[in-house]
Amino acid sequence: MTARPKIRCAIYTRKSSEEGLDQDFNSLDAQHEACAAYIASQRHEGWKPLPQRYDDGGLSGGTLDRPALQRLLAEVDAGRIDMVVVYKIDRLTRSLADFARLVERLEAAGCSFVSVTQAFNTSSSMGRLTLNVLLSFAQFEREVTAERIRDKIAASKKKGLWMGGNLPLGYDNHPDPKTRTLVINSTEAAIVRRIFDLYAELGCLRRVAESAAAEGLRSKRRLRADGRVTGDRPMSRGQIHFLLRNPVYLGRIRHKEKSWPGLHEAIIDGDLWKRVQDMLGAAARRSRRQGDASNGGKARDREAWLTAKLQDETGDRLTPTHTLRNGRRLRYYVSNRLISCGTDPTGWRLPGPALEKAIVNVVAAHLEHAATSHRILATPDASTAGTMAPRMRTLLDRIAGFDGALCGDLVNRGSLRRGRIEMELDASVLARELALAEKDLHPDLLHVTAAFDLRRRGVEARIVVGDIRPSPDPYLRAMLVRAHGWAHELRSGTGVSEIARREKVPDSYIRTRSQIAFLSPGIQSAILEGSQPPELTQKRLVSNTLPLDWAEQERLLGFREA
């Protein structure tokens, strides 16, 4: 009688919050114990537990970027795990999209997984169907929980509570962690009052920044969770402008475009606040008039219409800047700390035109998707469908025409982080363009989220936002066509030197580039369609000796996971 093959089982556990993880026996231990007992019950089937533990404590199931899970997947890819055992399927993931990728990756490695409390596994079609149903409910639960958290934050701010975030200069957290309010830091409050007084006296951000630096006024010193110290530096004009606009100094709590009376004490009195806001408004109007006069009324159409709209994952605003290179003016949006504090590897430096084009594309795609899925109106009305479609098409045409003034008005605010961009659209502008009342807009219409990545093509930085649409590379596509012509000549007996003389290039040029004709059909189709990875360049193709195996080519060039 032949012995049953051993099935190597790895146990994966996860807990969303860090609460209770310091206990001797916590939720992760309970999950591990239940999974180990289930594996023991399957010993007659050849199941054998592996000694390594894969525990992710305090991490959300909404992403696969978890240390223990990545270690587990690496072992699966290496063929050292046959079965992944979890307590419940939502411990592995709460996202349907992530689940589909996980199942594909596990099946490719010949690995399955089982949920010990839900009595199914992925080795059968019925098990996969059940998993999809359960994951749909898990994802729904996660989204509902996120909505509840957002609603709770909004309700708490209406009551004047401080709900966390970067502490503003002039305030500290209350000594009692259960008391959600701010207390005045007398030393920093004096700096805030001085900044307001300087602007009321000088009326110019540049002169205020110069005077503040001369007087030694500095930004708030912050100790990050990783031990880094930031701040405590001279303030830039952008930081001063943000400080002067922050209603927290008037004793109010801001939530999106509204502010509510806070429980904390004000640093600035109402008269000074109003005078400074009037001066800032007048300066902004004056700046726009000057820009319109000098640029034919199209200054915002062309440059920096995302100013004061975006911030990075630290809450730092992205500030427009430029540099001159070979007589060309190159625009960028950079994290403000790169201007005021110097080098910071965590700061963003994004090419301005590319970022603006990417934002235009993702806003247009969002509105177009809302139109096709009938999510423009809060309550769909068949009687208005005939008039709504042309209004939305007109709006999309204007956005696609790169109307910077319109896009600048539409985007209220946004935030970037590695892998994600989130934006809020201005309800009043959108309602005006669609000839609707704000209350009639669908709530989802104002919230835009998309994937975000910054990739390199040689020295060129390419922004990838949202779904990657086919974008053929004309040089790469032309080289593929030429390579096929050369390969045909070589097969017909024409020598490399003869082709090189005719093309007026070295022999090595023909040898290295003709190999492009022998790429896999999938790679060649992607080049022709423009769906190749952004980092795939002609230089990368000709600088490497490509393997003959098509699957190996696709792995080497980023079409498949290694």
Buried (B, 14 or more C-beta within 10 A) or exposed (E): EEEEEEBBBBBBBBBBEEEEBEEEEBBBBEBBBBBBEBBEEBEEEBBBBBEEEBBBBEBEBBBBEBEBBEBBBEBBBEEBBBBBBBBBBBBBBBBBEBBBBBBEBBEEBEBBBBBBEBEBBBEEEEBBEBBEEBBEEBBEEBEEEEEEEEEEBBEBBEEBBBEEEEBBBBBEBBEEEEEBBBBBBEEBBEBBBBBBBBBBEBBBBEBBBBBBBEEEBBBBEEEEEEEEEBBEBBBBBBBBBBBBEBBBBBBBBBBEEEBBEBBBEBBBEEEBBEEBBEBBEEBEEEEEEEBEEEEEEEBBBBBBBBBBBBBBEBEBBBBBBEEEEEEEEEBBBBBBBBBBBEEBEBBBEBBBBBBBBBBBBBBBBBBBEBBEEEBBBBEEEEEBEEEBEEBBEEBBEBBEEBBBBBBBBBBBBBBBEEEBBBBBBBBEBBBEBBEBEEEBBBEEBBEBEBEBBBEEBEEEBBBBBBEBEEEBBEEBBEBBEBBBEBBEBBEEEEEBEBBBEEEEEEBEBBBBBBBBBBBBEBBBEBBBEBBBBBEBBBEBBBEEEBEEEBEEBBBBBBBEEE
